[in-house]
Amino acid sequence: MAIDVSEVKRRLHALLNDSNLVNEYIRQYGPTIEIKHIKILKEAKSKTLVAPEEGDGDDPIFEIKLICPVCNRENIPCYELRAKSQQILKNKFLVPSYQGASGYKTTDYSFLSVTVCPRCLFASPDKKDWSRQESDSKSQLPGNVIMTLQERIGERKAILKSVSDVEGYFKRPRTIDAVIAGYNLAKARASVEAFYEQPYSLYKMGAYTLRIAKIVKDTGSDNREILREALGYYEETFRTSNSPSEEIEMQVIYSIVALCLKLEDPKKANSYLGVFTNLLNDRVREMKDNPKLNTILIGKWSDRAKQLWEDRDMPDLFKAE
């Protein structure tokens, strides 16, 4: 007697309540239902879910709807963080962590910050990259970037591999895999921006990669290769002057120093400390002709980088990173 695969899928969906898990079950075990296999998948899923939200209090997340600038899909859910609902602290790589404040429970917004279009997989954590119907605001992305993103839908689909229920995949709460996929999709968008030499594009790619590195580290896995990837993006950011903002440029140089120390390359770290020294000397000379200039930002990030250098032999310097 032939197996009715559609009936098996229907029953599995009733048991698993997740289309992606149903597909994964069929892929691993075939179209036969065994409770022990269902338990294995459920346990695996529970281990990949994001850490539960902590403490009592109000929900700091609210939802708005956006329009995709690439395929014009409407009503895409975007998870926003309420102002002053979290105390935000940054690690030595400037990746944020969150602690509930003002009566709100703790929620790690890093897991929800990337909005993903379920149709074409355009992804960005920046609302300005999207369109909004109620405010009649258009995406800030230039036309050539949008056109290329339209041509590269296949590349973004390859990132998700076998995910079938994309809309459900990126709903709250997200699994670790979904969070990482969201940042990788955002990197795919930023890489198109980088191709057209858009400001901050390489910096964004580095920042997204560092978010992934922290998530991977928090799961207990090694993240050194991911840190090396982030370092590459930041060095290219510095080399090409891809960040017009002085604040961001100083953060990039500081982050390069931090990453080099973490990756046990003190020689390169020291060379970028020298960059701060050169920038300070150049700024002092410029101030003679333009007294409106100052060394505040350069000095702030130079001091932070020097502190890392002085503490470089401490065994727990990057323990929480």
VEXDREN-2710 file (C-alpha; in Angstrom, 1 decimal):
% VEXDREN-2710
k/r/px/py/pz
1/MET/0.0/0.0/0.0
2/ALA/1.4/3.4/-1.0
3/ILE/2.2/5.9/1.8
4/ASP/0.1/9.0/1.7
5/VAL/2.8/11.6/2.3
6/SER/0.4/14.5/2.6
7/GLU/-1.5/12.7/5.3
8/VAL/1.7/11.9/7.2
9/LYS/2.7/15.6/7.0
10/ARG/-0.8/16.6/8.2
11/ARG/-0.4/14.4/11.3
12/LEU/3.1/15.5/11.9
13/HIS/2.0/19.1/11.8
14/ALA/-0.6/18.4/14.4
15/LEU/2.1/16.9/16.6
16/LEU/4.9/19.3/15.9
17/ASN/3.0/22.5/15.1
18/ASP/5.9/23.7/12.9
19/SER/6.1/23.4/9.2
20/ASN/9.9/23.6/9.2
21/LEU/10.1/20.8/11.8
22/VAL/7.7/18.7/9.7
23/ASN/10.0/19.0/6.7
24/GLU/13.1/18.3/8.8
25/TYR/11.4/15.2/10.2
26/ILE/10.6/13.9/6.7
27/ARG/14.1/14.7/5.6
28/GLN/15.7/12.8/8.5
29/TYR/13.2/9.9/9.1
30/GLY/11.1/9.6/6.0
31/PRO/7.2/9.5/5.8
32/THR/6.6/7.3/8.8
33/ILE/5.6/8.6/12.3
34/GLU/7.5/7.4/15.3
35/ILE/7.1/9.2/18.7
36/LYS/10.7/8.8/19.7
37/HIS/11.8/10.7/16.5
38/ILE/9.3/13.4/17.3
39/LYS/10.7/13.7/20.8
40/ILE/14.2/14.0/19.4
41/LEU/13.2/16.9/17.1
42/LYS/11.3/18.7/19.8
43/GLU/14.2/18.4/22.2
44/ALA/16.6/19.7/19.5
45/LYS/14.3/22.6/18.8
46/SER/14.0/23.5/22.5
47/LYS/17.8/23.8/22.6
48/THR/18.0/26.1/19.7
49/LEU/15.4/28.6/20.9
50/VAL/16.6/31.9/22.1
51/ALA/17.1/32.3/25.8
52/PRO/13.8/32.9/27.6
53/GLU/12.9/36.4/28.5
54/GLU/13.8/37.1/32.1
55/GLY/12.0/38.6/35.0
56/ASP/8.6/40.1/35.5
57/GLY/7.4/43.2/33.9
58/ASP/5.9/44.7/30.7
59/ASP/6.9/43.5/27.2
60/PRO/9.5/45.9/25.8
61/ILE/8.8/44.8/22.2
62/PHE/6.1/46.3/20.0
63/GLU/5.3/45.5/16.4
64/ILE/5.0/47.8/13.4
65/LYS/4.4/46.9/9.7
66/LEU/6.8/47.7/6.9
67/ILE/6.9/47.5/3.1
68/CYS/9.7/45.8/1.3
69/PRO/11.5/48.2/-1.1
70/VAL/12.7/45.2/-3.3
71/CYS/9.5/43.3/-4.0
72/ASN/6.8/45.7/-2.5
73/ARG/5.5/43.0/0.0
74/GLU/3.3/44.8/2.6
75/ASN/2.6/44.2/6.2
76/ILE/6.0/42.8/7.1
77/PRO/6.3/42.6/10.9
78/CYS/9.1/44.6/12.4
79/TYR/9.9/44.2/16.1
80/GLU/10.7/47.5/17.8
81/LEU/12.2/48.1/21.2
82/ARG/10.4/50.6/23.5
83/ALA/12.5/53.6/24.5
84/LYS/14.3/53.3/27.9
85/SER/12.8/49.8/28.4
86/GLN/16.3/48.2/28.5
87/GLN/19.7/49.1/30.0
88/ILE/22.1/48.6/27.2
89/LEU/25.7/47.5/27.9
90/LYS/28.3/46.8/25.3
91/ASN/31.1/44.3/25.4
92/LYS/34.7/45.0/24.3
93/PHE/33.7/44.5/20.7
94/LEU/30.8/47.0/21.2
95/VAL/28.1/44.3/20.8
96/PRO/25.1/45.2/23.0
97/SER/23.5/43.2/25.7
98/TYR/20.2/44.1/27.4
99/GLN/18.8/44.3/30.9
100/GLY/15.2/45.2/31.7
101/ALA/14.6/48.7/33.1
102/SER/11.7/51.0/34.0
103/GLY/9.4/48.1/34.8
104/TYR/10.1/46.1/31.6
105/LYS/11.4/42.5/31.5
106/THR/14.8/41.7/30.1
107/THR/14.7/40.9/26.3
108/ASP/17.8/40.5/24.1
109/TYR/16.8/42.7/21.2
110/SER/19.7/41.4/19.2
111/PHE/17.6/38.4/18.4
112/LEU/14.7/40.4/16.9
113/SER/16.4/43.5/15.4
114/VAL/16.7/42.3/11.8
115/THR/13.5/42.5/9.8
116/VAL/13.2/40.0/7.0
117/CYS/10.9/40.1/3.9
118/PRO/9.4/36.6/3.7
119/ARG/9.0/36.9/-0.1
120/CYS/12.3/38.1/-1.4
121/LEU/14.4/37.8/1.8
122/PHE/15.5/41.4/1.8
123/ALA/16.7/42.0/5.4
124/SER/17.8/45.0/7.5
125/PRO/17.6/46.1/11.1
126/ASP/17.4/49.8/9.9
127/LYS/13.8/51.0/9.4
128/LYS/15.1/53.6/7.0
129/ASP/15.9/50.9/4.6
130/TRP/12.2/50.0/4.4
131/SER/9.2/51.8/3.1
132/ARG/6.2/52.7/5.4
133/GLN/2.7/53.2/4.1
134/GLU/1.2/55.2/7.0
135/SER/4.0/57.8/6.9
136/ASP/4.4/57.7/3.1
137/SER/8.2/57.3/3.6
138/LYS/10.4/55.6/1.1
139/SER/13.4/53.4/1.5
140/GLN/16.7/55.3/1.8
141/LEU/18.4/52.8/-0.5
142/PRO/19.4/54.1/-3.9
143/GLY/17.8/52.6/-7.0
144/ASN/20.9/50.7/-8.2
145/VAL/21.1/48.9/-4.9
146/ILE/17.4/47.9/-5.0
147/MET/17.7/46.8/-8.7
148/THR/20.7/44.5/-7.9
149/LEU/18.9/43.1/-4.8
150/GLN/16.0/42.2/-7.1
151/GLU/18.4/40.3/-9.3
152/ARG/20.0/38.4/-6.4
153/ILE/17.0/36.8/-4.7
154/GLY/18.4/33.4/-5.5
155/GLU/21.6/34.1/-3.5
156/ARG/19.5/35.1/-0.5
157/LYS/17.3/32.0/-0.8
158/ALA/20.5/29.9/-0.8
159/ILE/21.3/31.2/2.7
160/LEU/18.0/29.7/4.1
161/LYS/18.6/26.4/2.3
162/SER/15.6/24.1/3.1
163/VAL/13.4/26.6/5.1
164/SER/9.9/26.4/3.7
165/ASP/7.8/28.5/6.1
166/VAL/9.9/31.7/6.0
167/GLU/7.3/33.9/7.6
168/GLY/7.0/31.5/10.5
169/TYR/10.8/31.1/10.7
170/PHE/11.3/34.8/11.5
171/LYS/8.4/35.2/13.9
172/ARG/9.0/35.8/17.6
173/PRO/10.5/33.9/19.3
174/ARG/13.3/33.1/16.9
175/THR/15.6/30.1/17.0
176/ILE/19.3/30.7/17.1
177/ASP/19.5/29.5/13.5
178/ALA/16.9/32.0/12.5
179/VAL/18.7/34.8/14.2
180/ILE/22.0/34.0/12.5
181/ALA/20.2/33.6/9.2
182/GLY/18.7/37.1/9.6
183/TYR/22.1/38.6/10.1
184/ASN/23.5/36.7/7.1
185/LEU/20.7/38.0/5.0
186/ALA/21.4/41.5/6.2
187/LYS/25.0/41.0/5.3
188/ALA/23.9/40.0/1.8
189/ARG/22.1/43.3/1.5
190/ALA/25.1/45.3/2.8
191/SER/27.4/43.5/0.4
192/VAL/25.4/44.9/-2.5
193/GLU/25.7/48.4/-0.9
194/ALA/29.4/47.8/-0.6
195/PHE/29.6/47.0/-4.3
196/TYR/28.2/50.4/-5.0
197/GLU/30.5/52.0/-2.4
198/GLN/27.7/53.1/-0.2
199/PRO/28.9/54.7/3.1
200/TYR/29.0/52.4/6.2
201/SER/28.2/49.3/4.2
202/LEU/31.4/47.5/5.2
203/TYR/31.1/48.7/8.7
204/LYS/27.5/47.2/8.8
205/MET/28.9/43.9/7.6
206/GLY/31.4/43.9/10.4
207/ALA/28.9/44.8/13.0
208/TYR/26.4/42.1/11.8
209/THR/29.2/39.5/11.9
210/LEU/30.1/40.5/15.5
211/ARG/26.5/40.0/16.5
212/ILE/26.7/36.5/15.0
213/ALA/30.0/35.9/16.8
214/LYS/28.5/36.7/20.2
215/ILE/25.5/34.5/19.6
216/VAL/27.7/31.6/18.6
217/LYS/29.9/32.2/21.7
218/ASP/26.9/32.2/24.0
219/THR/25.9/28.8/22.7
220/GLY/29.3/27.4/23.8
221/SER/30.8/27.1/20.3
222/ASP/34.0/28.5/19.0
223/ASN/33.7/31.8/17.2
224/ARG/37.3/32.7/16.2
225/GLU/36.7/32.3/12.5
226/ILE/33.7/34.6/12.7
227/LEU/35.8/37.1/14.6
228/ARG/38.4/37.0/11.9
229/GLU/35.7/37.6/9.3
230/ALA/34.5/40.7/11.3
231/LEU/38.1/41.9/11.5
232/GLY/38.5/41.7/7.7
233/TYR/35.4/43.9/7.2
234/TYR/36.6/46.5/9.7
235/GLU/40.1/46.6/8.2
236/GLU/38.5/47.1/4.8
237/THR/36.3/49.8/6.3
238/PHE/39.3/51.7/7.5
239/ARG/41.3/51.1/4.4
240/THR/38.6/52.5/2.1
241/SER/37.4/55.2/4.5
242/ASN/33.9/53.7/4.3
243/SER/32.7/55.5/7.4
244/PRO/32.4/59.2/7.0
245/SER/31.4/59.7/10.7
246/GLU/34.4/60.4/12.9
247/GLU/32.7/58.6/15.8
248/ILE/32.2/55.4/13.7
249/GLU/35.7/55.6/12.3
250/MET/37.2/55.7/15.8
251/GLN/35.0/52.8/16.9
252/VAL/36.2/50.8/13.9
253/ILE/39.9/51.4/14.8
254/TYR/39.3/50.6/18.4
255/SER/37.4/47.4/17.4
256/ILE/40.3/46.3/15.2
257/VAL/42.7/46.7/18.2
258/ALA/40.3/44.6/20.3
259/LEU/39.9/41.9/17.7
260/CYS/43.6/41.7/17.0
261/LEU/44.3/41.2/20.7
262/LYS/41.5/38.6/21.0
263/LEU/42.9/36.7/18.0
264/GLU/46.5/36.9/19.4
265/ASP/48.0/39.3/16.9
266/PRO/49.5/41.9/19.2
267/LYS/51.8/43.2/16.5
268/LYS/48.8/44.3/14.3
269/ALA/47.0/45.6/17.4
270/ASN/50.0/47.8/18.2
271/SER/50.1/49.1/14.6
272/TYR/46.5/50.3/14.9
273/LEU/47.3/52.0/18.2
274/GLY/49.9/53.9/16.2
275/VAL/47.0/55.0/13.9
276/PHE/45.4/56.7/16.9
277/THR/48.7/58.5/17.7
278/ASN/49.0/59.7/14.1
279/LEU/45.4/60.9/14.0
280/LEU/45.8/62.8/17.3
281/ASN/49.0/64.5/16.0
282/ASP/47.3/65.4/12.7
283/ARG/44.3/66.9/14.6
284/VAL/46.5/69.0/16.8
285/ARG/48.1/70.5/13.7
286/GLU/44.8/71.1/12.1
287/MET/43.5/72.9/15.2
288/LYS/46.0/75.6/14.7
289/ASP/44.2/76.7/11.6
290/ASN/40.7/75.7/12.7
291/PRO/40.1/76.1/16.4
292/LYS/36.6/74.7/16.1
293/LEU/38.1/71.2/15.8
294/ASN/38.9/69.1/18.8
295/THR/40.5/65.8/19.8
296/ILE/37.7/64.6/22.1
297/LEU/36.5/61.6/20.0
298/ILE/40.0/60.5/18.9
299/GLY/41.2/60.8/22.5
300/LYS/38.3/58.8/23.9
301/TRP/38.7/55.8/21.7
302/SER/42.4/56.0/21.8
303/ASP/42.3/55.8/25.6
304/ARG/40.0/52.8/25.5
305/ALA/42.2/51.0/23.0
306/LYS/45.3/51.7/25.1
307/GLN/43.5/50.3/28.2
308/LEU/43.0/47.1/26.3
309/TRP/46.6/47.0/25.3
310/GLU/47.7/47.5/28.9
311/ASP/45.4/44.7/30.0
312/ARG/46.3/42.4/27.2
313/ASP/47.9/39.8/29.4
314/MET/45.0/39.5/31.7
315/PRO/43.6/35.9/31.3
316/ASP/40.0/37.1/31.7
317/LEU/40.2/40.1/29.5
318/PHE/37.7/38.7/26.9
319/LYS/36.1/36.2/29.2
320/ALA/32.6/37.6/28.7
321/GLU/33.0/38.2/25.0
END
